[in-house]
């Protein structure tokens, strides 16, 4: 079976900028990282207000899946895809048609909201409606605690069940494909090493070099929107 790890690079052709690439958010605005760092978020109301506005203006609201997302759906429908592990919070894999139960969102999803105090859940749309009604930093309606999106911010722990499932998928994969990820953020990046150590064929598809290029069996530098459909077509042909 094949398991896939995707990062921000798979969504750039859908109009969602990455973080670390040549035109990434952090290169254009180094201060942006504070908006997605839990310590800054919890202690600074101004950071929270800016973070809510950042979520409001996210192109993920209107973004559409591109050929790379759709190609991975083909792989799943052919019965070749075990797990689709993603570092993205934009939901584009599910929009493309990937089965929700097969997608492992390592960093959560931006469209839900959770209270860091009592764990009450709501939606981002509800939070933004409250902001529009005059609450620049809406508090939890149940306990008055701080609300945040259901994304895993820097400084937070990943969901342990999700990361355990991702590790199992890497260990069991015959082929492990990384797409559009710099393979610099742990523990997600280590999944490539887990797969390689377990005997998987490792394929790295990314515009920029990654720390795992030297151990990969194949490195693809072509634009992701064309490279992934071509790779999937080859995998489907090899199966037959």
Residue frames as a rotation matrix with the C-alpha (Angstrom) as fourth column:
UNK 1
0.570 0.822 0.000 0.00
0.822 -0.570 0.000 0.00
0.000 0.000 -1.000 0.00
UNK 2
-0.371 -0.619 0.692 0.92
0.615 -0.722 -0.317 3.65
0.696 0.308 0.648 -0.46
UNK 3
0.422 0.442 -0.791 0.81
0.850 -0.497 0.176 6.36
-0.316 -0.747 -0.586 2.20
UNK 4
0.001 -0.306 0.952 1.18
0.668 -0.708 -0.229 10.05
0.744 0.636 0.203 1.43
UNK 5
0.000 -0.059 -0.998 2.30
0.839 -0.544 0.032 13.04
-0.545 -0.837 0.049 3.50
UNK 6
0.161 0.089 0.983 1.31
0.781 -0.620 -0.072 16.47
0.603 0.779 -0.169 2.18
UNK 7
-0.368 -0.316 -0.874 2.40
0.773 -0.627 -0.099 19.93
-0.517 -0.712 0.475 3.22
UNK 8
0.119 0.487 -0.865 1.62
0.069 -0.873 -0.482 23.51
-0.990 -0.003 -0.138 2.28
UNK 9
-0.700 -0.537 -0.471 3.16
-0.387 -0.270 0.882 23.15
-0.601 0.799 -0.019 -1.18
UNK 10
-0.762 0.461 0.454 0.29
0.635 0.668 0.387 21.02
-0.124 0.584 -0.802 -2.46
UNK 11
0.232 0.946 -0.226 -2.13
0.888 -0.300 -0.348 23.89
-0.397 -0.120 -0.910 -1.81
UNK 12
-0.426 -0.436 -0.792 -0.15
0.168 -0.899 0.405 26.80
-0.889 0.040 0.456 -3.26
UNK 13
-0.986 0.076 0.147 -1.61
0.141 -0.082 0.987 26.18
0.087 0.994 0.070 -6.73
UNK 14
-0.080 0.992 -0.101 -5.04
0.924 0.111 0.365 26.54
0.373 -0.064 -0.926 -5.09
UNK 15
0.174 0.091 0.981 -4.05
0.126 -0.990 0.069 30.04
0.977 0.112 -0.183 -3.98
UNK 16
0.994 0.106 -0.024 -3.00
0.030 -0.060 0.998 29.28
0.104 -0.993 -0.063 -0.40
UNK 17
0.375 -0.923 0.092 0.56
-0.604 -0.319 -0.730 30.54
0.703 0.218 -0.677 0.29
UNK 18
0.452 -0.328 -0.830 3.03
0.604 0.797 0.014 28.36
0.656 -0.508 0.558 2.14
UNK 19
0.965 -0.094 -0.244 5.14
0.164 -0.510 0.845 29.44
-0.204 -0.855 -0.476 5.11
UNK 20
0.361 -0.931 -0.051 8.77
0.099 -0.016 0.995 28.71
-0.927 -0.364 0.086 4.29
UNK 21
0.332 -0.219 0.917 8.96
0.916 0.305 -0.259 28.88
-0.223 0.927 0.302 0.49
UNK 22
-0.654 -0.687 0.317 10.54
0.750 -0.642 0.157 31.75
0.095 0.341 0.935 -1.48
UNK 23
-0.561 0.535 0.631 7.22
-0.180 -0.824 0.538 33.63
0.808 0.188 0.559 -1.36
UNK 24
-0.237 0.459 -0.856 6.16
0.755 0.641 0.135 32.17
0.611 -0.615 -0.499 1.98
UNK 25
0.715 0.655 0.246 4.28
0.334 -0.629 0.702 34.13
0.614 -0.419 -0.668 4.63
UNK 26
0.762 -0.415 -0.498 7.18
0.502 -0.109 0.858 34.15
-0.410 -0.903 0.125 7.06
UNK 27
-0.339 -0.882 0.328 9.65
0.921 -0.240 0.306 35.51
-0.191 0.405 0.894 4.50
UNK 28
-0.230 0.339 0.912 7.26
0.498 -0.765 0.409 38.32
0.836 0.548 0.008 3.63
UNK 29
0.302 0.386 0.872 6.17
-0.577 -0.654 0.490 38.97
0.759 -0.651 0.025 7.23
UNK 30
-0.554 -0.633 -0.540 8.42
0.025 0.636 -0.771 37.44
0.832 -0.441 -0.337 9.92
UNK 31
-0.813 0.275 0.513 6.05
-0.581 -0.332 -0.743 38.70
-0.034 -0.902 0.430 12.63
UNK 32
0.008 0.893 -0.450 3.29
-0.826 0.259 0.500 36.49
0.563 0.367 0.740 11.22
UNK 33
-0.423 -0.239 -0.874 4.58
0.091 0.948 -0.303 33.46
0.901 -0.208 -0.380 13.11
UNK 34
-0.976 0.052 0.210 3.33
-0.216 -0.233 -0.948 35.00
0.000 -0.971 0.239 16.36
UNK 35
-0.236 0.969 -0.067 -0.26
-0.968 -0.229 0.103 34.63
0.085 0.089 0.992 15.16
UNK 36
0.587 0.414 -0.696 0.09
-0.434 0.886 0.161 30.84
0.684 0.208 0.700 15.14
UNK 37
-0.524 -0.764 -0.376 2.26
0.077 0.397 -0.915 30.44
0.848 -0.508 -0.150 18.27
UNK 38
0.232 0.807 -0.543 0.29
0.622 0.306 0.721 29.40
0.748 -0.505 -0.431 21.36
UNK 39
-0.246 -0.360 -0.900 2.28
0.951 -0.270 -0.152 31.36
-0.188 -0.893 0.409 23.98
UNK 40
-0.997 -0.082 0.016 1.85
0.083 -0.960 0.267 34.66
-0.007 0.267 0.964 22.13
UNK 41
-0.469 0.883 0.036 -1.78
0.060 -0.008 0.998 33.82
0.881 0.470 -0.049 21.41
UNK 42
0.159 0.578 -0.800 -2.75
0.814 0.382 0.438 33.08
0.559 -0.721 -0.410 25.01
UNK 43
-0.162 -0.344 -0.925 -1.01
0.912 -0.410 -0.007 36.05
-0.377 -0.845 0.380 26.57
UNK 44
-0.872 -0.248 -0.423 -1.66
0.085 -0.926 0.367 38.85
-0.483 0.283 0.829 24.09
UNK 45
0.077 0.995 0.066 -5.24
0.378 0.032 -0.925 39.93
-0.923 0.096 -0.373 23.23
UNK 46
0.263 -0.031 -0.964 -3.94
-0.703 -0.690 -0.170 41.93
-0.660 0.723 -0.203 20.27
UNK 47
-0.818 -0.553 -0.161 -2.32
-0.533 0.621 0.575 38.80
-0.218 0.556 -0.802 18.82
UNK 48
-0.575 0.678 0.458 -5.67
0.477 0.733 -0.485 37.01
-0.664 -0.061 -0.745 19.22
UNK 49
0.375 0.738 -0.561 -7.53
-0.063 -0.584 -0.810 39.80
-0.925 0.339 -0.173 17.43
UNK 50
-0.076 -0.492 -0.867 -5.00
-0.925 -0.290 0.245 39.73
-0.372 0.821 -0.434 14.59
UNK 51
-0.914 -0.269 0.304 -5.16
-0.187 0.944 0.273 35.93
-0.360 0.193 -0.913 14.46
UNK 52
-0.091 0.957 0.277 -8.95
0.419 0.289 -0.861 35.97
-0.903 0.037 -0.427 14.08
UNK 53
0.519 0.279 -0.808 -8.65
-0.485 -0.682 -0.547 38.47
-0.704 0.676 -0.218 11.22
UNK 54
-0.541 -0.766 -0.348 -5.97
-0.784 0.308 0.539 36.34
-0.306 0.564 -0.767 9.63
UNK 55
-0.752 0.333 0.569 -8.34
0.297 0.942 -0.159 33.36
-0.589 0.049 -0.807 9.72
UNK 56
0.278 0.920 -0.278 -11.16
0.135 -0.324 -0.936 35.49
-0.951 0.222 -0.214 8.32
UNK 57
0.443 -0.157 -0.883 -9.05
-0.763 -0.584 -0.279 36.56
-0.472 0.797 -0.378 5.35
UNK 58
-0.403 -0.663 0.631 -7.65
-0.241 0.742 0.626 33.08
-0.883 0.100 -0.459 4.65
UNK 59
-0.395 0.214 -0.893 -7.95
-0.918 -0.060 0.392 32.06
0.030 0.975 0.220 0.99
UNK 60
-0.999 0.014 0.035 -8.94
0.011 0.995 -0.101 28.60
-0.036 -0.100 -0.994 2.28
UNK 61
-0.341 0.938 -0.066 -12.55
-0.176 -0.132 -0.975 29.84
-0.924 -0.321 0.210 2.51
UNK 62
0.583 0.613 -0.534 -12.86
-0.567 -0.163 -0.807 29.97
-0.582 0.773 0.253 -1.27
UNK 63
-0.434 -0.846 -0.309 -9.93
-0.841 0.258 0.475 27.80
-0.322 0.466 -0.824 -2.43
UNK 64
0.757 0.632 -0.163 -10.67
-0.642 0.675 -0.364 24.85
-0.120 0.380 0.917 -4.66
UNK 65
0.389 -0.626 0.676 -8.72
0.084 0.755 0.651 21.58
-0.918 -0.196 0.346 -4.91
UNK 66
0.178 -0.426 -0.887 -6.16
-0.932 -0.363 -0.013 21.47
-0.316 0.829 -0.462 -7.71
UNK 67
0.502 0.077 -0.862 -5.08
-0.621 0.725 -0.297 18.53
0.602 0.684 0.412 -9.91
UNK 68
-0.609 -0.775 -0.169 -2.70
-0.402 0.486 -0.776 17.24
0.683 -0.405 -0.607 -7.23
UNK 69
-0.573 0.497 0.652 -5.50
-0.694 0.128 -0.708 16.91
-0.436 -0.858 0.272 -4.66
UNK 70
0.457 0.853 -0.252 -7.74
-0.850 0.336 -0.406 15.24
-0.262 0.400 0.878 -7.22
UNK 71
0.056 -0.520 -0.852 -5.02
-0.630 0.644 -0.435 12.81
0.775 0.561 -0.291 -8.31
UNK 72
-0.875 -0.394 0.279 -4.71
-0.451 0.459 -0.765 11.53
0.174 -0.796 -0.580 -4.75
UNK 73
-0.023 0.939 0.344 -8.45
-0.788 0.195 -0.584 10.83
-0.615 -0.285 0.735 -4.79
UNK 74
0.505 0.132 -0.853 -7.85
-0.765 0.525 -0.371 8.65
0.399 0.841 0.366 -7.87
UNK 75
-0.534 -0.789 -0.303 -5.18
-0.484 0.579 -0.656 6.77
0.693 -0.203 -0.692 -5.95
UNK 76
-0.711 0.348 0.611 -7.62
-0.567 0.228 -0.791 6.16
-0.415 -0.909 0.035 -3.11
UNK 77
0.316 0.936 -0.155 -10.43
-0.838 0.199 -0.508 5.07
-0.445 0.291 0.847 -5.42
UNK 78
0.243 -0.329 -0.913 -8.08
-0.681 0.612 -0.402 2.57
0.691 0.719 -0.075 -7.04
UNK 79
0.967 0.219 -0.127 -7.59
-0.057 0.678 0.733 0.95
0.247 -0.702 0.668 -3.63
UNK 80
0.289 -0.948 -0.135 -3.90
0.568 0.284 -0.772 1.83
0.770 0.147 0.621 -3.42
UNK 81
-0.278 -0.388 0.879 -3.94
-0.329 -0.821 -0.466 4.54
0.903 -0.418 0.101 -0.75
UNK 82
-0.273 0.124 -0.954 -3.69
0.808 0.568 -0.157 3.53
0.522 -0.814 -0.255 2.90
UNK 83
0.315 0.325 -0.892 -3.46
0.811 -0.580 0.076 6.90
-0.492 -0.747 -0.446 4.65
UNK 84
0.165 -0.224 0.961 -3.36
0.586 -0.761 -0.278 10.51
0.793 0.609 0.006 3.49
UNK 85
0.186 -0.241 -0.953 -1.43
0.932 -0.265 0.249 12.37
-0.312 -0.934 0.176 6.17
UNK 86
0.248 -0.076 0.966 -1.48
0.608 -0.764 -0.217 16.15
0.754 0.641 -0.143 5.89
UNK 87
-0.587 -0.483 -0.649 0.16
0.798 -0.479 -0.365 19.06
-0.135 -0.733 0.667 7.68
UNK 88
-0.838 0.280 0.467 -2.43
0.030 -0.833 0.553 21.37
0.544 0.478 0.690 6.12
UNK 89
-0.740 0.612 -0.277 -5.47
0.343 -0.010 -0.939 22.81
-0.578 -0.790 -0.203 7.89
UNK 90
-0.764 0.348 -0.543 -7.34
-0.572 -0.754 0.322 23.93
-0.298 0.557 0.775 4.76
UNK 91
-0.083 0.798 0.597 -9.58
-0.204 0.573 -0.794 20.87
-0.975 -0.188 0.115 4.26
UNK 92
0.001 0.093 -0.996 -8.83
-0.960 -0.280 -0.027 20.71
-0.281 0.955 0.089 0.53
UNK 93
-0.939 -0.313 -0.144 -8.24
-0.340 0.907 0.246 16.96
0.054 0.280 -0.958 0.51
UNK 94
-0.577 0.798 0.176 -11.76
0.427 0.478 -0.768 16.39
-0.696 -0.368 -0.616 1.79
UNK 95
0.127 0.606 -0.785 -13.14
-0.457 -0.666 -0.589 18.97
-0.880 0.434 0.193 -0.66
UNK 96
-0.466 -0.405 -0.787 -11.46
-0.883 0.151 0.445 17.04
-0.062 0.902 -0.427 -3.47
UNK 97
0.466 0.730 -0.500 -13.24
-0.719 0.642 0.266 13.86
0.515 0.235 0.824 -2.41
UNK 98
-0.592 -0.690 -0.416 -10.75
-0.228 0.638 -0.735 12.10
0.773 -0.341 -0.535 -0.14
UNK 99
0.352 0.740 -0.573 -12.58
0.370 0.453 0.811 10.03
0.860 -0.498 -0.114 2.48
UNK 100
0.453 -0.132 0.882 -12.49
-0.640 -0.736 0.218 11.88
0.620 -0.664 -0.418 5.80
UNK 101
0.912 -0.057 0.407 -11.68
-0.297 0.594 0.748 8.68
-0.285 -0.803 0.524 7.69
UNK 102
0.653 -0.721 0.231 -8.57
0.750 0.572 -0.333 8.15
0.108 0.390 0.914 5.55
UNK 103
0.255 -0.534 0.806 -7.21
0.125 -0.809 -0.575 11.69
0.959 0.247 -0.139 6.08
UNK 104
0.332 -0.263 -0.906 -5.01
0.943 0.094 0.318 12.32
0.002 -0.960 0.279 9.13
UNK 105
0.598 -0.064 0.799 -4.85
0.148 -0.971 -0.188 16.06
0.787 0.231 -0.572 9.86
UNK 106
-0.086 -0.749 -0.657 -1.66
0.865 0.271 -0.422 16.35
0.494 -0.605 0.624 11.91
UNK 107
-0.936 -0.349 -0.053 -2.14
0.338 -0.843 -0.419 20.05
0.102 -0.410 0.906 12.55
UNK 108
-0.430 0.852 -0.299 -5.92
0.420 -0.104 -0.902 20.05
-0.799 -0.514 -0.313 12.89
UNK 109
-0.266 0.494 0.828 -8.43
0.923 -0.119 0.367 22.05
0.280 0.861 -0.424 10.88
UNK 110
-0.964 -0.264 0.036 -8.99
0.249 -0.941 -0.231 25.80
0.094 -0.213 0.972 10.73
UNK 111
-0.503 0.829 0.244 -12.78
-0.209 -0.391 0.897 25.71
0.839 0.400 0.370 10.46
UNK 112
0.408 0.599 -0.689 -13.49
0.604 0.388 0.696 24.55
0.684 -0.700 -0.204 14.02
UNK 113
-0.098 -0.380 0.920 -13.07
-0.518 -0.770 -0.374 26.45
0.850 -0.513 -0.121 17.30
UNK 114
0.264 0.118 -0.957 -12.27
0.627 0.733 0.263 25.08
0.733 -0.670 0.120 20.76
UNK 115
0.785 -0.022 0.619 -12.05
-0.452 -0.704 0.547 26.62
0.424 -0.710 -0.563 24.24
UNK 116
-0.149 -0.928 -0.341 -8.61
-0.198 0.366 -0.910 26.08
0.969 -0.068 -0.238 25.76
UNK 117
-0.563 -0.015 0.826 -10.22
-0.814 -0.163 -0.558 26.06
0.143 -0.987 0.079 29.19
UNK 118
-0.105 0.655 0.748 -13.24
-0.639 0.532 -0.556 23.74
-0.762 -0.536 0.362 29.11
UNK 119
-0.837 -0.330 0.437 -12.90
0.072 0.725 0.685 22.19
-0.543 0.605 -0.583 25.65
UNK 120
0.233 0.972 -0.009 -16.28
0.206 -0.058 -0.977 23.44
-0.951 0.225 -0.214 24.35
UNK 121
-0.729 -0.516 0.450 -16.42
0.485 0.075 0.871 23.37
-0.483 0.853 0.195 20.57
UNK 122
0.447 0.795 -0.410 -18.05
0.075 -0.490 -0.869 25.58
-0.891 0.358 -0.278 17.96
UNK 123
0.440 -0.263 0.859 -17.21
0.893 0.231 -0.386 26.77
-0.097 0.937 0.337 14.45
UNK 124
-0.667 -0.727 -0.165 -14.98
0.670 -0.682 0.293 29.48
-0.325 0.085 0.942 13.09
UNK 125
-0.486 0.560 0.671 -17.98
0.438 -0.509 0.741 30.97
0.756 0.654 0.002 11.32
UNK 126
0.569 0.717 -0.402 -19.73
0.687 -0.147 0.711 31.42
0.451 -0.681 -0.577 14.68
UNK 127
0.059 -0.641 -0.766 -16.65
0.847 -0.374 0.378 33.12
-0.529 -0.670 0.520 16.16
UNK 128
-0.848 -0.402 0.346 -16.37
0.530 -0.668 0.523 35.49
0.021 0.627 0.779 13.21
UNK 129
-0.020 0.919 0.393 -20.07
0.532 -0.323 0.783 36.33
0.847 0.225 -0.482 13.47
UNK 130
0.602 0.189 -0.776 -19.49
0.795 -0.233 0.560 37.32
-0.075 -0.954 -0.291 17.10
UNK 131
-0.475 -0.826 -0.305 -16.57
0.719 -0.564 0.407 39.51
-0.507 -0.026 0.861 16.04
UNK 132
-0.685 0.289 0.669 -18.80
0.469 -0.528 0.708 41.18
0.558 0.799 0.226 13.46
UNK 133
0.393 0.917 -0.066 -21.33
0.578 -0.190 0.794 41.78
0.715 -0.350 -0.605 16.23
UNK 134
0.597 -0.183 0.781 -18.76
-0.406 -0.909 0.097 43.73
0.692 -0.375 -0.617 18.27
UNK 135
0.870 -0.369 0.327 -16.62
-0.165 0.406 0.899 41.18
-0.465 -0.836 0.292 20.13
UNK 136
0.521 -0.702 -0.486 -13.06
-0.811 -0.229 -0.538 41.62
0.266 0.674 -0.689 18.81
UNK 137
-0.664 -0.715 -0.218 -11.75
-0.561 0.670 -0.486 38.75
0.494 -0.201 -0.846 20.96
UNK 138
0.327 0.945 -0.015 -14.74
-0.688 0.249 0.681 36.44
0.647 -0.213 0.732 21.65
UNK 139
-0.642 -0.472 0.605 -14.54
-0.766 0.443 -0.467 34.39
-0.048 -0.763 -0.645 24.85
UNK 140
-0.876 0.303 -0.375 -16.00
0.223 0.944 0.243 30.95
0.428 0.129 -0.894 25.44
UNK 141
-0.200 0.900 0.388 -19.76
-0.563 -0.430 0.706 31.21
0.802 -0.077 0.593 25.96
UNK 142
0.497 0.412 -0.764 -19.64
0.243 0.779 0.578 28.32
0.833 -0.473 0.286 28.44
UNK 143
0.506 -0.377 -0.776 -16.78
0.862 0.220 0.456 29.30
-0.001 -0.900 0.436 30.77
UNK 144
0.966 -0.116 -0.232 -15.34
-0.100 -0.992 0.080 32.62
-0.239 -0.054 -0.969 29.58
UNK 145
0.244 -0.937 0.251 -12.07
0.328 0.324 0.888 30.99
-0.913 -0.134 0.386 28.53
UNK 146
-0.263 -0.476 -0.839 -9.88
-0.655 -0.551 0.517 31.76
-0.708 0.686 -0.167 25.51
UNK 147
0.745 0.518 0.420 -11.11
0.019 0.613 -0.790 30.44
-0.667 0.596 0.447 22.17
UNK 148
-0.354 -0.809 -0.469 -8.84
-0.633 -0.163 0.757 29.30
-0.689 0.565 -0.454 19.34
UNK 149
0.365 0.433 -0.824 -9.26
-0.907 0.367 -0.209 27.49
0.212 0.823 0.526 16.08
UNK 150
0.793 -0.011 0.609 -8.86
-0.237 0.915 0.326 23.71
-0.561 -0.403 0.723 16.06
UNK 151
0.661 -0.724 -0.198 -5.43
-0.145 0.136 -0.980 24.03
0.736 0.677 -0.015 14.52
UNK 152
0.661 -0.559 -0.500 -2.32
0.739 0.367 0.565 22.87
-0.133 -0.743 0.656 16.33
UNK 153
0.922 -0.335 0.194 -0.32
-0.283 -0.925 -0.252 26.03
0.264 0.178 -0.948 16.96
UNK 154
0.026 -0.978 -0.205 3.43
0.066 0.206 -0.976 26.14
0.997 0.012 0.070 17.44
UNK 155
-0.691 -0.338 0.639 4.13
-0.606 -0.212 -0.767 25.17
0.395 -0.917 -0.058 21.01
UNK 156
0.259 0.833 0.488 1.16
-0.932 0.348 -0.099 22.83
-0.253 -0.429 0.867 21.25
UNK 157
-0.624 -0.382 0.682 1.25
-0.288 0.923 0.254 19.04
-0.727 -0.038 -0.686 21.30
UNK 158
-0.581 0.445 -0.681 -0.10
-0.669 0.215 0.711 17.14
0.463 0.869 0.173 18.33
UNK 159
0.489 0.788 0.375 -3.01
-0.871 0.469 0.150 14.80
-0.058 -0.400 0.915 18.96
UNK 160
-0.388 -0.783 0.485 -1.29
-0.768 0.566 0.299 11.60
-0.509 -0.257 -0.821 20.07
UNK 161
0.167 0.511 0.843 -3.81
0.136 0.835 -0.533 9.24
-0.977 0.204 0.070 18.45
UNK 162
0.948 0.198 -0.248 -3.39
-0.184 -0.296 -0.938 11.02
-0.258 0.935 -0.244 15.13
UNK 163
0.220 -0.941 -0.257 0.42
-0.974 -0.200 -0.102 10.95
0.044 0.272 -0.961 15.21
UNK 164
-0.333 -0.305 0.892 0.39
-0.459 0.879 0.129 7.28
-0.823 -0.367 -0.433 16.27
UNK 165
0.584 0.618 0.526 -1.82
0.214 0.508 -0.834 6.42
-0.783 0.600 0.164 13.30
UNK 166
0.845 -0.328 -0.422 0.52
-0.534 -0.500 -0.682 8.35
0.013 0.802 -0.597 11.01
UNK 167
-0.178 -0.946 0.270 3.56
-0.932 0.250 0.262 6.47
-0.316 -0.205 -0.926 12.35
UNK 168
-0.054 0.230 0.972 1.80
-0.029 0.972 -0.232 3.14
-0.998 -0.040 -0.045 11.76
UNK 169
0.901 0.432 0.033 1.00
0.045 -0.017 -0.999 4.17
-0.431 0.902 -0.035 8.20
UNK 170
0.486 -0.805 -0.339 4.65
-0.870 -0.410 -0.274 5.10
0.082 0.429 -0.900 7.59
UNK 171
-0.324 -0.631 0.705 5.87
-0.713 0.653 0.256 1.83
-0.622 -0.419 -0.661 9.07
UNK 172
-0.005 0.455 0.890 3.50
0.169 0.878 -0.448 -0.28
-0.986 0.148 -0.081 6.98
UNK 173
0.690 0.345 -0.636 3.79
-0.468 -0.457 -0.756 1.55
-0.551 0.820 -0.154 3.64
UNK 174
0.416 -0.546 0.727 5.39
0.770 0.637 0.038 -0.13
-0.484 0.544 0.685 0.65
UNK 175
-0.331 -0.455 0.827 5.71
0.757 -0.651 -0.055 3.34
0.563 0.608 0.560 -0.90
UNK 176
0.237 0.332 -0.913 5.75
0.811 -0.585 -0.002 6.59
-0.535 -0.740 -0.408 1.07
UNK 177
-0.129 -0.178 0.975 5.28
0.828 -0.560 0.007 9.83
0.545 0.809 0.220 -0.88
UNK 178
-0.125 0.078 -0.989 5.89
0.682 -0.717 -0.142 13.31
-0.721 -0.692 0.037 0.55
UNK 179
-0.071 0.240 0.968 4.34
0.919 -0.361 0.157 16.17
0.387 0.901 -0.195 -1.40
UNK 180
0.203 0.203 0.958 4.90
0.201 -0.966 0.163 19.88
0.958 0.159 -0.237 -0.94
UNK 181
0.994 0.061 -0.089 6.49
0.098 -0.157 0.983 19.68
0.046 -0.986 -0.162 2.49
UNK 182
0.440 -0.881 0.173 9.88
-0.711 -0.459 -0.533 21.04
0.549 0.112 -0.828 3.50
UNK 183
0.625 -0.127 -0.770 10.25
0.372 0.916 0.151 18.09
0.686 -0.381 0.620 5.90
UNK 184
-0.477 -0.785 0.396 11.59
0.030 -0.465 -0.885 20.46
0.878 -0.410 0.245 8.54
UNK 185
-0.133 0.519 0.844 8.77
-0.913 -0.396 0.099 20.44
0.386 -0.757 0.527 11.10
UNK 186
-0.838 -0.184 -0.514 8.86
0.013 0.935 -0.355 17.59
0.545 -0.304 -0.781 13.60
UNK 187
-0.278 -0.475 0.835 7.40
-0.285 0.871 0.401 15.12
-0.917 -0.126 -0.377 14.27
UNK 188
0.750 0.657 -0.071 5.76
-0.259 0.193 -0.947 15.16
-0.608 0.729 0.315 10.83
UNK 189
0.406 -0.655 -0.637 9.10
-0.900 -0.166 -0.402 15.28
0.158 0.737 -0.657 9.02
UNK 190
-0.487 -0.674 0.556 10.35
-0.780 0.622 0.071 12.18
-0.394 -0.399 -0.828 10.83
UNK 191
0.473 0.724 0.501 7.63
-0.339 0.675 -0.655 10.11
-0.813 0.140 0.565 9.14
UNK 192
0.732 -0.282 -0.620 9.81
-0.626 0.083 -0.776 10.05
0.271 0.956 -0.116 6.02
UNK 193
-0.371 -0.922 0.113 12.65
-0.871 0.303 -0.387 8.52
0.322 -0.242 -0.915 8.04
UNK 194
-0.204 0.394 0.896 10.29
-0.600 0.673 -0.433 6.02
-0.774 -0.626 0.099 9.69
UNK 195
0.812 0.575 -0.098 9.07
-0.400 0.428 -0.810 4.88
-0.424 0.697 0.578 6.27
UNK 196
0.419 -0.733 -0.536 12.59
-0.731 0.078 -0.678 4.59
0.539 0.676 -0.503 4.83
UNK 197
-0.533 -0.636 0.557 13.86
-0.846 0.420 -0.329 2.61
-0.025 -0.647 -0.762 7.83
UNK 198
-0.009 0.642 0.767 10.88
-0.450 0.682 -0.576 0.28
-0.893 -0.350 0.283 7.51
UNK 199
-0.571 -0.379 0.728 11.79
0.370 0.673 0.640 -0.52
-0.733 0.635 -0.244 3.91
UNK 200
0.556 0.831 0.034 9.39
0.441 -0.260 -0.859 1.73
-0.705 0.492 -0.510 2.03
UNK 201
-0.278 -0.486 0.829 10.26
0.940 -0.317 0.129 3.27
0.200 0.815 0.544 -1.31
UNK 202
0.052 0.228 -0.972 10.51
0.600 -0.786 -0.152 6.99
-0.798 -0.575 -0.178 -0.46
UNK 203
-0.164 -0.002 0.986 9.43
0.912 -0.382 0.151 9.56
0.377 0.924 0.065 -3.05
UNK 204
-0.237 0.009 -0.972 9.92
0.591 -0.792 -0.151 13.29
-0.771 -0.610 0.182 -2.32
UNK 205
-0.028 0.309 0.951 7.95
0.904 -0.397 0.155 15.78
0.426 0.864 -0.268 -4.42
UNK 206
0.555 0.149 -0.818 8.92
0.611 -0.741 0.279 19.35
-0.564 -0.655 -0.503 -3.49
UNK 207
0.919 -0.148 0.365 10.09
0.197 -0.629 -0.752 22.49
0.340 0.763 -0.549 -5.25
UNK 208
0.407 -0.784 0.468 12.93
-0.826 -0.535 -0.178 23.10
0.390 -0.314 -0.865 -2.79
UNK 209
-0.354 -0.613 -0.707 15.53
-0.160 0.784 -0.600 20.66
0.922 -0.100 -0.375 -1.38
UNK 210
0.735 0.555 0.389 14.58
-0.517 0.088 0.851 18.79
0.438 -0.828 0.351 1.80
UNK 211
-0.012 -0.772 0.635 16.71
-0.975 0.150 0.164 17.10
-0.222 -0.618 -0.755 4.49
UNK 212
0.169 0.167 0.971 15.50
-0.237 0.963 -0.124 13.71
-0.957 -0.210 0.203 3.21
UNK 213
0.688 0.093 -0.720 16.45
-0.715 -0.084 -0.694 14.05
-0.125 0.992 0.008 -0.46
UNK 214
-0.272 -0.929 -0.251 19.62
-0.946 0.306 -0.106 12.01
0.175 0.209 -0.962 0.03
UNK 215
-0.787 0.001 0.617 17.77
-0.266 0.902 -0.340 8.98
-0.557 -0.432 -0.709 1.41
UNK 216
0.258 0.950 -0.174 14.87
-0.569 0.003 -0.822 9.22
-0.781 0.311 0.542 -1.06
UNK 217
-0.181 -0.215 0.960 14.55
0.541 0.793 0.280 6.71
-0.821 0.570 -0.027 -3.88
UNK 218
-0.203 0.175 0.963 13.12
0.916 -0.313 0.250 9.42
0.345 0.934 -0.097 -6.11
UNK 219
-0.372 0.069 -0.926 13.09
0.453 -0.857 -0.246 13.23
-0.810 -0.511 0.287 -5.91
UNK 220
-0.043 0.476 0.878 10.71
0.980 -0.151 0.130 15.24
0.195 0.866 -0.460 -8.10
UNK 221
-0.678 -0.308 -0.667 11.16
0.478 -0.874 -0.082 18.99
-0.558 -0.375 0.740 -8.55
UNK 222
-0.756 0.413 0.507 8.47
0.393 -0.332 0.857 19.69
0.523 0.848 0.088 -11.18
UNK 223
-0.642 0.594 0.485 5.44
-0.708 -0.703 -0.076 21.85
0.295 -0.392 0.871 -10.28
UNK 224
-0.848 0.217 0.483 3.21
-0.207 0.704 -0.679 19.84
-0.488 -0.676 -0.553 -7.97
UNK 225
0.090 0.979 -0.184 0.01
-0.601 -0.094 -0.794 20.33
-0.794 0.182 0.580 -9.96
UNK 226
0.466 -0.007 -0.885 1.61
-0.829 0.347 -0.439 18.45
0.310 0.938 0.155 -12.85
UNK 227
-0.541 -0.828 -0.147 4.02
-0.711 0.544 -0.445 16.19
0.448 -0.136 -0.883 -10.97
UNK 228
-0.602 0.320 0.731 1.47
-0.530 0.524 -0.666 14.50
-0.597 -0.789 -0.146 -8.70
UNK 229
0.564 0.819 -0.103 -1.00
-0.626 0.344 -0.700 13.49
-0.538 0.459 0.707 -11.44
UNK 230
0.325 -0.525 -0.787 1.94
-0.759 0.351 -0.548 12.11
0.564 0.775 -0.284 -13.45
UNK 231
-0.732 -0.609 0.305 3.23
-0.658 0.517 -0.547 10.19
0.176 -0.601 -0.779 -10.43
UNK 232
-0.183 0.759 0.625 -0.22
-0.569 0.437 -0.697 8.79
-0.802 -0.483 0.352 -9.66
UNK 233
0.671 0.423 -0.609 -0.68
-0.737 0.291 -0.610 7.74
-0.081 0.858 0.507 -13.27
UNK 234
-0.169 -0.827 -0.536 2.63
-0.718 0.476 -0.508 5.87
0.675 0.299 -0.674 -13.09
UNK 235
-0.771 -0.084 0.631 1.68
-0.581 0.500 -0.642 4.18
-0.261 -0.862 -0.435 -9.81
UNK 236
0.264 0.941 0.210 -1.66
-0.631 0.333 -0.701 3.10
-0.729 0.052 0.682 -11.29
UNK 237
0.555 -0.136 -0.821 0.09
-0.752 0.340 -0.565 1.74
0.356 0.931 0.086 -14.38
UNK 238
-0.550 -0.834 -0.039 2.65
-0.704 0.488 -0.517 -0.15
0.450 -0.257 -0.855 -12.27
UNK 239
-0.374 0.497 0.783 -0.19
-0.644 0.469 -0.605 -1.79
-0.668 -0.730 0.145 -10.37
UNK 240
0.648 0.759 -0.064 -1.73
-0.543 0.401 -0.738 -3.08
-0.535 0.513 0.672 -13.56
